[in-house]
Amino acid sequence: MIRRFRSLPLRSRLALLVAAAVAFGVAAVSVTCWFIVQGKLYAEIDSSLQAQKQSMPYGLVQTALDNCGKNPSNNNYRMRFDSYTQVVRANGTVCALDYSADTVKVTDSDKEMAQDPKPGMFTLRNGTDSNGDAVRVMTMPLIVTDVPNQLPTSRVMYSKAALVVAVPLKSTESTLNYLALLLLLVSGIGVVGAGAAGLAVARAGLRPVDKLTEAVEHVARTEDLSIRIPVEDDGEDEIARLSRSFNSMTSALASSRELQQQLIADAGHELRTPLTSLRTNIELLTRSEEMGRPIPPADRKELLASVTAQMTELAVLIGDLQTLSRSDAGQPADRVQVVALEDTVESALRRARLRGPELTIRADLQPWYVRAEPSALERAIVNILDNAVKFSPEGGAIDVILKNGELTVRDRGPGIPTEELPHVFDRFWRSPSARALPGSGLGLSIVARTVQQSGGEVSLTPAMGGGTVATVRLPGAPVPPPETP
C-alpha cells in the first residue's frame, strides 16, 4: 500500500493527503457533534422524567400496588403522561397502572432498588419495552406515608417496591439517525470537495516544479545549457530558490563547458606549433638517412638540439595541463595541511637561483602558516619566481618579501603594459613581446587557481621605477594552529 502510494504523482499524493486530513477533521467534528446532540436530547428526556417524578400521583401508585395483578379501572395515566409507568416489587413482579399499555422490561438494578430503597435515590438507563422498542427508564424507590397530607411529623413507610417511569426513544432515535445521515452526507461532500480543492491547489502550487522538471528533462535530452527558468525578483519561497539554484547551476555548467572547449582549442593550438616543428625536423633526419645524403654535422647537431627543446616544451606544456586539470577538480581534502609558507618560499627560491645564477635575489621572509596543498603551493610560487627570472635583465635584482601573509615578488624587467594586465591570468595568454620566450602561457593561470583554492588572492601591478610586482595574499597566522587530538 505504501509503495503504491509512493508511486503516485506528487500532486495526487498531496490531494490524497489533504483529503485524508479533511476527512479526519470532519469525522472528528461530526462524531463530536453527534454525541453532543445525543447528550443534549437525553438530558432533556431525563429532565422530563424527573419532572414527572415530582408530579407523580402517589395515590394512584399505591392503588396499583394494592391491586397488583388486577385490571385497574383507570387507564388514562399513560395517555396523560405519554410514558410507561409501573411498580416493580422486590421479587420482580410488575404492577402496571394500565394493563392495556406496554410494559418495560425489568432488570436486576430495578429489583435491587425495590429491595433496598433509599430516599432521593434514582437511576437512569436505556431499556426496552415488551415490544422491543427502546425507552429511557428512570427507576426510584417507592415511598408511601401513612398520613394522606404527608406532614413533616408523619411516619414514612418504605415499601419493598420501586417505581419505574419510561419514555419512548423512537422520536429521539429518529432525530439522531437523521442527524447521523446528514453529517455523513456533509462529511462526504466535504471530503470530496477537499480532495478536488487539494488537487487544484497541488496543480497550482506544483506548476513551477513542472516547469523545472521540463527544463531538467530538456537539458538531459538536448544538453542545451542555455535554458533558464523565469523567476520573480521578489520570490523568496522554496520554488523560487530552487529555480534560482537551477539557473545558477546551468550557468555554471555552461561556463564550465565553454572553458573546457576553450581549453581544448587553446591546448590544440599550443600543441600544434611544437608538434609541427618536431615533425619537420624528424622528417629531415629520416629523409637524410633514407636518401643516403648525410646532413652536415653542425646542422645535424642543431636539428637534434631543436628536437630536444621541442620535446622539452611539449613535456612542460603537458605537465602544466595536468596541473591545471587537477586544480580545476579542486584540492583533495586529504592533501590539504598546515604549511609553513616561509619554508615553501625558501624552497622555491633555491630553484629560482639555479635558473638565474646571474641575478641577485634578495629575500626577507617572516613566519606565516597557511592551509594548502604543499606541492601545489610550491609550484605556484615557483611559477611566479620563474616569470621574475625570465623577464629580469642580466645582472638584475629580484626582491622577495613575506610579511603578515603577503608575499611580494618585485623584478626589474620591462614590466607589463596596463592594457595587458586584465589578461595575464588567462589560460594560454602570452604577451606579444614574450611569445618568443619559452613557456606555455599556463603558469599564471595555475598560480591564480592554486591561490584561490587556498582562500587567497593574487595580483600583478607595475612597479615604481620599472618592472612588475606580483602580490600573493593568503589567510593564515604567524604561528601554527594547535594540533587536533
N, C-alpha and C positions, 0 to 999 in steps of 0.2 A: 504493500500500500504506500509506504513511504517512498520507495523507488518510483512508483507510478506518479506520485505527486511531484517528485523532483524532476521527472522527465517532462512535465508540462511546461509551456512557455511561462516566462516570468509574469506577464500580465494576467494569465489565467490563475497562477498561484496567488497573486495579490488579490484578485477578485474573490477567489475561494476563501482566503484568509479574512477578508473584510466581511464576506457573507457569514462565515463561521463566527466571527466576533459579534456581529449584529445579532445573529441567531441566539448566541449565548445570552447576550444582554436582554433581548426581547423575551426569551424564555424565562429568565430570572425575574424580569418585571411582571410578566404575565402570571407566573406562578405565585409571586408575592401578592399581586392584586387579587387573584382568585382566593387565596387564603384569607386576605384581609376582609373581602366581601363576605366570605363564609363565616368568619368570626363575628362580623357585624350582624348578619342575619340571625345567627344562633344566639347572639347576645340579646337581640330584640325578642326572640322567642322565649328565652329564659326569663326576661323581664316580664313578659306576658304571663308566663306560668307562675312567677312569684306574685304577680298582682292577683291572679286567681286564688292563690293561697290565702291572701288577706281577705278576700270576699267570699270565701267558701261557706255555704250554709251548713254548719256542722250538725244541725238538727236532722237534715236530710241524710247526712252521712251516718249519724247514729241510727237512723231508721234503717238504712241499708245494712248496717252491721247487725242490727237486731233481727232483721228479716232475711239474713243471708241464705240463699238457696230458694227463696220465694220470689215470685214475679211481682216487682213493685208496681204500684198503680201509677206513680209519677214517672213518665218517660220523656219529659221535656228538658231535662238538665243538659244533656249533650247538645241538643239543638241550641240551647241558650248560650252555652259557653264554647260551642264548636270544638269540643275536646272530648277525650276519653277520661272518665272519672270512675275509679273503682277502689274498693277497700280490699287489702290483702292481709289475711291472718298469718300468724307465725308458721302455720303448717302449710302455707301456700294456697289456701282456699281463697278464691276470688269472689268478692261480694260486689256485684255491679249495681250501679244506680239505675241503669237502663239495660235490661237483658236483651232488648231488641237491637242494641248497638254492638259494635265490635269491642273486643277486649284487648288489653295489652298483655303480652307475654310476660310472665313473672320470672324474675331472675333471683339468684341467691342473695344479691345485695338487697333486694326488696324484702326477702324473708328475714335477713339479719336486722334490717331496720324495724320490722314488726316485732322481732324477738327482744330487741334491746332499744326501745325508744328513748331519745334524749331531746329535751326541749331545744328548739331553734335549729336543729339539725335537719339537713335535707341534701339530696343528691340529684344530679342532673346527668342524663345519659341518653344515648340513642338506642332505640329499640324497634320492635316490630309489633304490629297488631295481629289479630287472629287471621287476617287475610294475607299477611306477609308484607304489608306496606310499612314504610319507615315512619317512625314517630319520634318526637322528642319527649322524653319522660322525666318528670320530676317526682321523686319519692320522698315523703316526710312522715314522721311518726304521727299516729292518730292519738290526740289528747282530748279527753272528754271530761268536763267538770260535772259535779253533782248538783250545782245550783244553776238554774237557767240563765240568770243575768251575769254569771261569771264575775262576781265581785272579787276584789283582791284577797278577801279573807276566806274565799271559798276553797274547799279542799279539792285538789286536782287529782284526777284518776288517769292512769296511763293504761290504755287498752293494749292488749297484745295484738296490735294490728297496725298497718301502715296505709296511708292514703296515697294513691298513685294517680297523677294527673298527666295526661299526654296530649300532644298537639300533632296533627299530621304534618309531615315534611314534604308532601308531594309538591306543593307550590314552591317551597324553598329549593328543593332539588331541581325543579324545572328551571327556576331562575339561575341556579348555579350551572346547570348544564348549558343553558343558553349563553351565559357569560363565558363558559369554557370554550364553546364553539366560536363565539365572537372573538375571543382572544386568540384562538388558534388561527382563525381566518386573518385577523390583523397581523399576527406574527408571520404567517406565511407570506402575506403581501409585503411586509417589511423586509423579510429575508430576501425575497426575490428582487425587490427594489434595491436593497443594499448590494446584492450581487451585481445587478446591472450598473448601479452607480459606481461600485468598485471597479468594474471592468472599464467603464468610461474614464474614471479618474486614472486608472493604471495606463490606459492608452494615451491619455493626455500627458501624464507625468513621464511616461517612458518614450515619448516621441523623440526627445533629444538622444536617448540611448539608441533608438532605432537608427537615427542619422549617424551616430557614432559607429554603430555596427556596420552600416552600409559603407561608411568611409573605410573602416578597417578591412572589410571584405574586398573593397575596390583596390586598396593598396596591396593586399595579399594576391589578388588576381592579376593586377596590371603592373605592380611595382612602381606605381606613379606616386611619388612623394610630394607632389605639388598640391595635393588636395588639402583643403582646410575646412574646418567646421566653424560656421559663424557663431560667435559668442557675444552676448550683450556686454557692453562695457561695465555696467553696474551689477552684473550677475555674480553672486558670491555663493551660490548653492553648490552642492556636490557635483551636479551635472555640468555646471559652468566650469568648475575647477577641473573636472575630468576632460572636458573639451579643450581647455587651455593646455593641459598637460599633453593631450594628444597632438595638438598643433605644435607645441614645443618639441615633442618627440620627432614628428615628421620633419620639422625644420632642421633639427639636429642631424637626422638621418640623411636628409637631402644635402646638407652641408658636408657631412662626412663622405657621402658618395662623390660629391664634386671634388673634395680634397683628394680622395683616393684616385679618381680619374686624372686629376691634375698631377698627382704624384707619379702615376704610371706614365703619363705623357712626358713629364719632365725627366723621369728616370730613363725612359726610352731615348729621349733626345740627348741626354748627357752620355748615355752608353754608346750611342751611335758613333760619336766622333772618335773615341779611343779604339773602338772595335774596327772602324773603317781604316784608321791608320795602322792598327795592328795587322789587319788582314792584308793591306797593301804591302807592308814590309815583309810579311811571311811569304806572300806570293813572289816577291822579288827574290828572296832567298831560295825558294823552291824552284823557280824558273831557272835560276843560275845553276842549280845542281842538275836539273833535267837537261839543260842545253849544253852542259859542259863548258860553260863560259864563266869562270870564277870571277867574283866581284873583287875589286882591289881590296887588300887587307884593311886599309883605312876606312873605306866605305862600308865594308862588312862589319867592322867594329862599331861604326856609327849606327848601322841598322840594328845590330844586336842590342846596343845601349838604348835605342829608341824603343825596341820591343820590350825590353826590361822595364823601362819607365812607364810605358803604356799599361803593362800588366800590373805594375805597382799602383798606377792611377785607378785601374779597374778594381783592384783589391780594396783600395781606400774607399772608393765610391760604394762598393757592395757592403763594406763594413759600416759606412755611415747610414746606408739604407736600413740595414738590420738594426742598428742602434735607434734610428728614428721610428721604426715599426714597433720596437719594444717600448719606446716612450709613449707612442700612441695607445698602446694597450694598457698603460698605467704601470705604476710601480707595485710589484708584488709585496704584500704585507709582510711576508717573512724575510724580505731583503732590507726593509727599512729599519734603520737602527740609529742610535745616537752617534754622531760623527763629530770629531774634533776638527773644525773647519781649518784651523791654522796648520794642522798636520797634513790635511789634504792639499792645501795651497803649497806647502813646502815640498811635497812630493811632486806636484805639477811643476814647480819652479826648477827642480832638478832636471826634469825632462826638457824644459824650455831652454835652460842654459846649454844643454848638449846640442840643441838645434841652432842656437845663435851664440856660438862661443865668442864672437867678436863684439857682442853687445854687453852693455852694463845693465844688469838687472838688480835694482835695489828693492829690498823688502822690509816692511815694518808690520809684523803680524802680532795681533793680540788674541788671547784665547776667546773662542766662541764655539758653542756646541749647538748643532742642529740635528734634526731628524730627517734622514735622507738615505738613499741607496748609495753606499760609498763609491762603488765603481762608476756609476753614472755621474755622480757629482764631480769626481776627479776628471772624468772625460770632458765635462762641460768646462771646467776651469782650464784644462789643457788646451781646449779649442780657443778660449779667449786669449791665452798667452801665445798660442801659435799665430793668431792673427796679429798680435802686437809684434812678434818676432818677424813675421813675414813682411810687414809694411814699415818696419823701422829701418832707417838708413844705416849704412855700415858705420860702426863705432858709436851708434846712438845709445840712448839710455831708456830704460823702462822702469817705472815706479809702480810697485805693488804694495798697497796698504790695506790692512784688515783691521777695522776698528768698529766696535759696537754692532757687529753683524753686517757691516757694509764693506764689501770688497771692491776696491777700485784699481784698475789697471790702466795706466796712462803711458802712451807711446809718443814718439816724436816724428811719426810718419807724415804722409801727405794729408791725412785726415779724410773725412767723408763729406762730400757736398751735402748741403742742407736738404736739397730735393730728393736725395737718395736715402736719407735716414729712415723714412717710413717703411722701406723695403728690405732693410738689412737682415731681418729675421725671417723673410720669406724663403721657402724651400727653393733651392737651385738658383736663387737670385745672386748674381755677381755683378759688381760694379764694372762698367765698361773699361775702366782703367786697370782692373785686376784680372781680366779674363785671360791674359797671357801668363799669369802666375798659376802654379799648381793648386789644385783644390777642387772640391765637388760642389761647393755652394750650399752644403748642408750643415756646416759646422755651427753657425749661429742659430740655425733652426733647432739643432739638438740642444744648444745651451738654453734657449728660451723655454723649450718644453721641459727640460730637466728642472730648471729653476722654478717654473710654475707648479710642477708636481710636488715640489718641496715646500710650497706655500710662499715663495718669494717672487721677486720681480727683477728684471734685467733691462738695462738701457744703454745706449751709445750716444754720446754727446761730443761736440767739438771741444777740444782743449784750448785753454788760453795759451797763445804763443805757438799754436800749431799742434797737429796730432789729434788723437782721439782718446776719450776717457770711457772705458767700459765699467759700468757700475752694477754690482750684484748685491741685492739685499735679501737676506734670509732670516726668518724668525728663529729665535733661539735664546740662549742665555750664556753669560760669560763663565758659568760653572756647570758641570754636568748634572743632570737631574738625578735624584736618588733612585737606586735600583729598585724595581718592583719585586717583592718577595714572591 
